[in-house]
Amino acid sequence: MKMIREYVHNQSIVIRPAESVLLNNVTLYDEIVDSIKKHDRRHVVFDFSGIELIDDCGIQAIVRVAERYSRKGYSFVIANPVKYVVKLLVEKDVIYRINVVFDKKNDDGMQNKNQ
């Protein structure tokens, strides 16, 4: 079972992890890397709006991808995490390594420019 869904929106790859990401950092890491490799975009948005639960392993997988690919010119954003996830991102100092944004979104997970 895939742990992520991804699609391209404008100049970004949007990656939506499953609702719960627990103890699967190797699989999550590999799926994210595969998504990045198959698209020619260098901006990656992790859409966390549907994430209800993520553990340290899931966070570590995302950080590892971001650190590896940032050196190759990629940029990363975590979009719309719930309060629990924000707390975890702060506790793990991820918030200082990957931008976290909160936007009003339309139903495809991207910011609505008309609002």
Wavefront OBJ file of the C-alpha trace (Angstrom):
o trace
v 0.000 0.000 0.000
v 1.386 3.392 -0.981
v 2.094 5.787 1.855
v 1.773 8.893 -0.304
v -0.181 10.388 -3.163
v 1.493 12.945 -5.369
v 0.656 15.258 -8.218
v 2.129 18.247 -9.998
v 0.584 21.672 -9.470
v 2.146 24.578 -11.390
v 5.857 24.437 -10.556
v 5.513 22.166 -7.507
v 5.312 18.508 -6.676
v 2.594 18.119 -4.046
v 3.029 15.098 -1.802
v 0.205 14.018 0.488
v 1.260 11.389 3.024
v -1.334 8.921 4.299
v -3.506 9.995 7.238
v -1.204 8.233 9.687
v 2.523 7.763 9.207
v 3.933 5.434 11.842
v 7.197 3.480 11.928
v 7.543 3.392 8.172
v 10.307 5.879 7.547
v 12.217 3.722 5.043
v 9.146 3.109 2.896
v 8.033 6.735 3.214
v 11.525 7.971 2.335
v 11.714 5.721 -0.733
v 8.261 6.746 -1.975
v 9.060 10.459 -1.609
v 12.396 10.044 -3.419
v 10.668 8.113 -6.231
v 8.130 10.932 -6.602
v 10.842 13.572 -6.732
v 12.842 11.625 -9.310
v 9.932 11.131 -11.704
v 9.021 14.837 -11.940
v 11.088 17.708 -13.289
v 10.024 20.168 -10.557
v 12.373 21.428 -7.845
v 9.804 22.690 -5.352
v 8.176 20.079 -3.124
v 5.089 20.745 -1.008
v 4.271 18.231 1.709
v 0.525 18.680 2.124
v -0.080 17.792 5.754
v -3.678 18.993 5.862
v -4.959 15.406 6.023
v -2.349 14.079 8.465
v -3.884 13.134 11.784
v -0.875 11.335 13.239
v 2.824 11.138 12.407
v 5.643 9.807 14.563
v 9.351 10.572 14.807
v 10.183 8.037 12.090
v 7.875 9.731 9.594
v 9.275 13.161 10.469
v 12.844 11.836 10.149
v 12.095 10.463 6.674
v 10.835 13.849 5.495
v 13.817 15.658 7.032
v 16.264 13.218 5.417
v 14.705 13.792 1.994
v 14.726 17.565 2.477
v 18.354 17.622 3.619
v 19.505 15.380 0.772
v 17.655 17.202 -1.991
v 18.142 20.742 -0.661
v 21.815 20.285 -1.478
v 20.730 19.558 -5.049
v 18.745 22.793 -5.371
v 15.292 21.632 -4.270
v 13.085 23.606 -1.900
v 10.575 22.139 0.539
v 7.470 23.332 2.358
v 5.197 21.618 4.858
v 1.697 22.969 4.270
v -1.175 23.163 6.735
v -0.194 20.750 9.513
v -2.653 20.252 12.371
v -1.723 21.474 15.883
v -0.390 18.093 16.999
v 1.982 17.936 14.025
v 3.099 21.552 14.513
v 3.992 20.712 18.110
v 6.047 17.724 16.947
v 7.770 19.813 14.262
v 8.742 22.367 16.904
v 9.926 19.727 19.384
v 12.112 18.083 16.720
v 13.455 21.447 15.424
v 12.089 20.641 11.975
v 10.324 23.977 11.868
v 13.741 25.628 11.574
v 14.858 23.411 8.666
v 11.741 23.179 6.502
v 9.339 26.076 5.931
v 5.880 25.542 7.382
v 3.002 27.465 5.815
v -0.677 27.842 6.587
v -2.900 28.845 3.686
v -6.548 28.875 2.882
v -6.763 26.093 0.344
v -9.086 24.920 -2.331
v -10.007 21.282 -2.704
v -6.827 20.355 -4.605
v -4.673 21.279 -1.602
v -3.192 24.445 -3.067
v -3.642 28.061 -2.092
v -6.539 29.742 -3.808
v -5.179 32.913 -5.388
v -8.644 34.448 -5.780
v -9.425 34.638 -2.066
l 1 2 3 4 5 6 7 8 9 10 11 12 13 14 15 16 17 18 19 20 21 22 23 24 25 26 27 28 29 30 31 32 33 34 35 36 37 38 39 40 41 42 43 44 45 46 47 48 49 50 51 52 53 54 55 56 57 58 59 60 61 62 63 64 65 66 67 68 69 70 71 72 73 74 75 76 77 78 79 80 81 82 83 84 85 86 87 88 89 90 91 92 93 94 95 96 97 98 99 100 101 102 103 104 105 106 107 108 109 110 111 112 113 114 115
